[in-house]
Amino acid sequence: MTTMIEAYFSQLETALARKLEQKATARRRFIYEIARIGNRMFSPDWKSAWTTVFVPFEILDAMGVAGNFIEFVGAMLSGTGTAKQYLEKAESTGLSTDGCSYHRTIIGAAMDGLLPEPDLLIGSSFPCDGGLKALCHVGEIYNKDVFIINTPFDSSPEAIKYLAGQYRDMITFITNQTGRTLDYDRLRKCIRNNNIAHGYFAEMMELCKKVPSPATSDDLKNFIIYVLLGGSDSVVEVGRAFRDEFRYKADNNIAGLPGEKFRLLWIQNRIQFPNNLIKLLEERFKANVVIDELNHLYWNPLDEDEDPLIALARRQVTHPLVGPAERRLEVLVELARDYRVDGAINPAHWGCRQSSGIRHLFNDTLQNIDVPVLHLDVDCVDERNFSEGQIITRLEAFMEML
Amino acid sequence: MQVRLREAPEWVSLSFSDRPKIGWFCGYTPLEVLLAAGFVPVRVSGHTGSVSKADSCLHANMCHYVRSALDAALNGAYDELKGAVFVNSCDAMRRLYDVWRKHVNMDFTFLLDLPRGQSEEDVAYYQNEIQKLRNAISAHFSVDITDKQIKAAAHIYSEGRDQYKALNDLRRETPPRISGYDIANMAALFSSTSPEKWGAYALTLTTEKSEQSAPAVKRLRMILDGSPVHNPEVISFIEDCGFDVVAENFCSGSRHFDLNTGKPNTGDILHDLSAAYLARPPCARMMRFEERAARLIDIVKTFGAHGVIHISLKFCDTYLYDVPRLRKKLAAEGIRSLFLETDGTIGSIGQLKTRIEAFAEMIGGDAL
């Protein structure tokens, strides 16, 4: 039986292929490649895995496993305006409405049979508790074990070794569950692809530092989902497409947002359901979101000569959201300075303890470098309590203050 | 709803602390290292009142435990602590660690990373974390912490836990010879005083209670489960609704004592401590849902309980996510349960009185 989600990915891929023929934009290429990768989950050639956001997709790829992280699907359902029914479904079991709605949505979707039954479930303790818990709910629905990766808190050699050891255990788990083995040559190619893509990403991000930026607020919206492409040829294609587009615009003085007046840093996630906030910022205030915190290229090119599991583990533990808040705050300061932002917007996603717990530190830190911060009390996925009028009033006041 | 407070036993005001104090939060903190370093480990338990100062530093969607812990610190309640040891227990605790270091005037803080598994690799990793704690304390306070001292501390704590179990066994009888409130006070005292002196006192109390005549009135026997509940008044309040609380499956209650660090296995005390802590009955943070549910069901049967009251702190993701699954598990075993979500203040528990009393009526006196 074709599930709704399979139909969604299939139609998305077809529609974008058509649009790409008409006009090839980097954004279209990006979403097209995501849809194509998403579609692998339904192919008989691939085993499928539901995961949390930060698992080593390169290893999955090199084992013939198509991974997809649940937060992405939660965001997708919100973006299509269908999250509400799944939220209600999950809440009908007694699940608290104070938890993360990305995760609640996916639990409801699994209960409703929307998610295809996966071959595997793999979760990481980073970045949050909720993702692991949600994955366990999904595991119970499909009567499947969840493999848990404990991402260490620091980036010491012992921590990297410990994480790499867990990747080895994960490989054994996948083999035991699916019969698939790791193709090390393919994994090395994934790492090579990542490094090529890294070069393009670094260039494209550098170009976005130009004033005005060659990108619009939404060109790199949710770019974090590129992790799904990790190691495939697609990640190289996407990196090249954005680099080429931004370079062309920069060389020809074409602004992403014509008349760009204000430059903004977006902290944490975007609001996923349809809303008018970005439109208002761009059209009325000529304010451009020039950098999303989660798009920050935090990792260095991987060492292609060392054990790939060690290289992937090292990349993981250097993520700014791992470890003490200082690491993240330093990155925010760096981004604010490098991208010459006038202000920062933080939609403090209601159920997100790991991020909203330090929102006062965002304030203190950025204000120290004269970057004002606007906290929006919103739920980025659940639009049932979204009061756009009130949010717009706050946004207007913030922009007038700038 | 005004919560009626029971008159506290005289020993609640005892202070068995004759050494400098150091704070800790999570049940996976290796207290043995802190004791061996010459400190009295004191649990930072926050308070059950309204949060005032902390709300300007921590978002209101964090659980009351972390907010009230910070609040109490900002109001000077922990000024005498020489430091605080955190564990990477959950998202909220990690963020408390961040905010605490910025806003609380305390020279020494440390965060232990905690695995979820029990493999040799997990044990080795946590052992290294404990070693890092030991090094940090040694360097900061200029103290030697020898293996011998840690082994001695492990022995003291192990004896204390055994004494708690002896005291707690008095609750197996029907009616129990010691109330849940008294036991909760002893657990709170254990977490804030010198364990040697606590042990001596526990022994006296066990003897006293054993020799007293048993209470005449039988009441419904109840197990409490869920997020940490530090204030014994919460237990008292539930007992006043018509129950005998016979076990608290909290990290602040009976479960805290299900740990044996006194029997060395390998000769490497830090390895043994790491293995013992990771092997203790898990909390919701450690995942392992099936194991936890089976253990809870076993406690219900062992203590001949009539049901379970599960208390989740509002915004405590680790426990709240498990509520639907646990509810199903208990129902499948025919165990009656009441699931409460509170903001952690004593007032909010008071507001739940009607539901708790209705639960007692639903089980009914015939069950006795």
Interface residues (C-beta under 8 A of the other chain):
Chain A: T93 G94 L95 S96 D98 G99 C100 H103 S125 C128 D129 G130 L132 K133 A134 C136 H137 E140 V146 I148 N150 P152 F153 D154 E158 A159 Y162 G165 Q166 D169 P324 A325 E326 A348 W350 G351 R353 Q354 S356 G357 I358 R359 H360 L361 D364
Chain B: S56 C57 L58 H59 N61 M62 N88 C90 D91 A92 R94 R95 L96 Y97 D98 V99 K102 L111 D113 P115 R116 G117 S119 E121 D122 A124 Y125 N128 R285 M287 F289 S312 K314 F315 D317 T318 L320 Y321 D322 V323 P324 R325 R327 F339 E341
